[in-house]
């Protein structure tokens, strides 16, 4: 039995989503930019999807820009905003635990375009300190970009409070909400945000589709040029089957959210409590309560996360030692380091992320084999740390 506990990396496509997409690959194949019957049917499908999503986000359809991924959405939000608003200032604020899509975009703009970026520290749970955010705001600050929920440790930021600070100082606020969409409130009016990035692959939709919510009056410059699709902000023929699938996935996620969130919280806490009680020298990373309902990031002292993953994989258990986007790197997680853990501890962190097909039986199998895996790896490990060394 394969047990998939890596839903923060990606999810399978829900069968209902796949069914909604199928006819747009072959039967309804038109280009929505073509002024003919076939093209108009494709445009209607895209418009209906945009309308569906706008109702979920509580915005207008014109405030939704379809992109090719969450990463592209983030690039459009940050690069597009910075380039359109250079006359207003040249400073933005983010945090050290952002996804690489944000961090690498900021590094690029620093190097190539002279942007000034402040990277906020986080506390031991991965939360930014609101007073430090406000203290870093200057007359040159034009944008704050803080992710809604962390993709590695699951910590959920105080988005509403951050938005209030930004409004107070008349600064625009962007959030990467890719991990949050299936589990948290994404009503943009409730959150008070100006820009929000989402993608399909984290909520049982197709890979290769994302969107950017752009509040009316927020000025952006496109980063992809061409025929001027997506209200002039993202050129290229729209991917109709993926747009339809994204809308369907988001619709299902919102409709089933309340029941699924409670189910996942129970399974998540069952997993966390059993691991911490039955395997010595372990601790939870991220906030104990303000965290995603499906995320359990646990450090196992004295062992390598990659070795744990490989041995679990032999039992058909799939998890992760950090972000899938940086899985080829041997460096420890920048998120784990940012919350104050040393390199040795960061190397021993495993991210378990649950999903729709996760069952108690699957968690029980993990709990049955995991203690033996950790015991074996510790026997051959030259490292011998203690919880006291970690401040635990």
N, C-alpha and C positions, 0 to 999 in steps of 0.2 A: 504494500500500500504506500503510495507516494503522498507525503504530507508536505504541503506547500505553505511555508511561513515566511514568504518574501513579498507580500502584497504591496509594500512601500516601493518596491522596485518596479513592479507592474502587475496587472491583473489580467485574467482571461477575459475574453469578450462574452458578455452575457448573451445567451441564446436569443433572447427577445431583441437585443440590440442588433445581433447579426441578421435576424429576420427583417428588421426595419431597413437595413442597408442593402440587402441582396439585389433588389430590382434596379438599383441605381448603378450597378456595375455593367449590366448588359442591356436591360430593357429600356431604362430611362437614363441614357448616357449623354444627354445634351450638355452643351456648355451654357451656363446661365447668362453669359454675356452675348449669346447669339439671339438675334431678334427674329426667331422663327418658332414654330409650335413646339418642337423638341426642346429647344433651348429655354423657352418660357416655362415648360413643365419642370425643368431642372431648377430654374429660378424660383418657382413657386415652392418647391421642396426646401430650398435654402431659406427662403423668407419665412416659411412656417417653422423651421428649426430655430431661426433667430428669434422669432416671436416666442416660441416655447421657452428658450433660455432666458429671454428678457423678463418673462413673468417670474421665473425662479429667482433671478438676481434682483428683481424689482427695479428695473431700469428700462430705458427705451431700446428698441431693436437697433437703432442707429448708434448706440453706445457700445455695441459688441463688434469686435474685429476678429475674424477667424484667422488663425495662423497654423503653421505646420507642427507646432509642439509647444510645450510649456517653456522650453528654453528660448524659442524664438519670441514668444510673447514677452518674456522678461527682457530680452534684448531690445525689442521695440519700445517697451515701457521706459527703460532707463536711457538707452541711447537716443531714442526718439524724443524724449522729454528734454534731456540735457541739450541736445542740438537745437531744439526749437526755442529754448529759453535762456540761451547764453547771455543775452542782454540783461537778464534779471539777476544773475549770479552764477557762481562757478563752484559750488560746494554742495555735496550731498552726504547723507548719513545713512549707514547701514549697520549691520552687526557681524561679528566674527563667525557666527554659526550659520550664516546663510548657505544656501545651495551654491554649488560652483557656478551655476548659470548667472547668479547675481555677482558673486565675488570676481569671477573672471571678466565679466563685463565691466565692472568697476576698475579692475586692474588695467584693462585695455584703455579705458577712457583716461585714466591717470597718465599712462605712458604716451599715448598717441595724441591726446587732445588737451592735456594739461588740467584735467578735472581734479579738484581737491575732494578727497573722500575721507570721512571719519568712520572707523570701524569700531563700533561700541563693544565693550566687554560685556559678558553675561555672568550671572551668578552661578552657583553650584548646580542649580536646576536648569540652567539655560535661558533664564529670563533676563531681558535687558532691564536696567534701572531707569525708570521714567524721569527721575530728576537729572540723571546723567545725560539722557537724550536732550532734555530741554537746555541743559548747560552748554551742550555742544552746538546749539543753533546760533548762527551768526547772520549778519545782514546779507551775506553771500549765499546762504543756504536756500536751495530751491526745491529739494526733493528729499523725502525720507523713504527708504525701502526696507521694510521689516517683514519677514515671512510670518504667515499666520500660524502654521504648525511645522515644527522641525521634522525633516524627513528621516533623521537618524534616531533621535532620542524622544521624539513625539511631543515635546513641550509646546504648549499652546500659549502664544503671546497675548498680552492685554491690548488687542487691536483697537477697541473702542477708545481706551484711554490714550493710546498713541495718536489716534485720529484727532482727538480733542486738542492735544498739544499742537499738532500740525495746523489745525484750523486757527488756533489762538495766534500763531505766528504767521499765518497766511502762507503756509508751505504745502505743497502737494504731497500726497501719501500713496505709495504703491505697496501692495502686498502680494507675495507669491503664495497663492492658496491651493497649489496643486495637490498637496496631501490632505487638505481640509475638506474638499468639496463633498465627499461622500458622508461626512460625519458631523460637520459643524455648520453653523449659520453662515450662509453666503449671501444674505440680503444686503446689498451694498448700501442701502439707506440706513439700515441698522448699524452697520459697521462704520459708516462715515468716511469711506475711502474714495480716492480719485482714480486709481488704477488697480486692477486686479488680474493676475495671471492664473489660468486654469488649463488643465489638459485632460485628454480622454483616457489615457492608459492607466490612470490610478483609480478609476471608478467603473471598471468593467466595460469601457468603451474601447474603440480602436486606438492603436498607437499611431503617431504621425498626425495628430490633430490637437490644436489648442485654441485658446481665445484670450483676448485682452479686453477687459472692460475699461472703457475710457469715458470718464464723466464728461458730460457736455461742457464745453468751454476750456477743457484741458488741451493745450497745444502740443502736438507731436509732429516730428518729421519722419517720413518713412525710411526704413533701412533697406527695403527691397523695392527697386524701381522697375516700372514697366507699364502695363496697361491701365493702372490706376484702380484696380479692384479694391473692394473693402473700404469704400469711402475715401479712396486715394492713399490709404495707409499701408496696404499690403498687396502689392501687385502679384499677379499669377492667377491662372484659372482655379477657381475654387474647387475643392475636393468634396463633391456633393455626397457621395456615400458616407464618407467619414464625418461630415458635418451632421448629416441625418443621424448617424450612429451616436455621435457625441451628445446631441440633444436628447435622444432616447435614453442614453445611459444616465445623463444628469436628471432627467425626469424620474426614472426608476429609483435612483439613489435618494432623491428628496422624498419620494412617496414612501419608501421603505425604511427611511433613516431611523426613526424613533425606535422601532422594534429591533432593527439590526444593531444599533449602537448599544442597547442594553444587553443583548446577547453577547456581543463582543467584549464588553466591559467585564461581564462575568467570567468568560473564558480567559481573558487577559489576566485578571486578578488571580484566577485559579493557577495559571501558569507561573506568574511571578511569585506568589506565596509559596508554592511547592518547591520551586527552585531555591529560593532564599532559605527555606527551612531545612531542606534536605541535602544541599550541597554547600559545604563550608567555604568561606572566603569568597563570597559573591555579594554583589549589591546592584541595585537598580540605578540606572542613569536617567536623568530627566526629572521633571516635576512629578511628585507622587500622585497628585490628583489632577492638576491642570495639564492633561496630556491626551493624546489621541486615544480613542477607545480600543484600537487594535494594536497598539505599539507596546512592546516590552523589550527594552534595551538593557542587557545585563552584562556586567563585567565579571569574568572568571579569572581571579588572580593566578599568576604563575604559569599561564598557558597562552598559546598563540590562537587568536581567533580563526585564522585560516586553517589551522590544524583541526580545530573543533568542527568547522564547516565541512572539511573533507571527510571526517569520520562520521558525522551525522548523515552526510550524503550517501555513505555506504548503506545506511539504514533507510534510505529513501526520504530523508528529512531535509528540506531545502530552507535555508535561512541566509543571513548575510552578516558580514562583519562591518558594514557601513553602507554608504551610498553606492548603488550599482554603477553610477556614473564615474566613479573613481576606483572600481574594483580591481583594476589592473595595477594600481599603485601599491607599493609596499609600505608607503608612509602610513603612520597611524592616523585615525580620523581627526580632522581639524576640529570637529565638533566636540569630541571627547576631550581633546587637549584644552579647548576653550573653557570647558566647565571645571578645569583645574586639576585634572588627573595627569600623572606622569606618563611618559612614553610606555613604560612597562605595562601599566594598567590599560592604557588605550589600545594596545595590541591585543588584549584579551577580551574585547567587547563584542558581543553578538546581538544583532537586531532580529527579533522575532516579530513579524507583522502578520496578523491574522486576517482572515477574509471570509467570504460567504460560505465556502465549503469547509472551513475549519470546524472540527467537531471536538467534543470532549474526548472521544476515543483517540483521535489523532494527538491531542495534547498528552493524553495518558501514555501513548507510545513514546513520545519525546521524553517524558518524565521517567520512563522506565530505562531508557538507554543512556540518557545524558549523564547521570552520576558516574557510570562506569567509564564513559569517554573522558570525563574530566579527571577521574582518579588515575587512569592510565597515563594521560598526558602529563600530569603533575609528577608522576614517578620518574619520567625521563626528562623533566625540566630542570635546568640549572638555577632557575629563579625561585626565590622563596620570600614573598612579600607578606605583609599582614594587613588586616583591615585598619589597624591603628596607623600604619604608614600612610593610608589613604585618607585619614581623618574620619573614618567611619566608626 
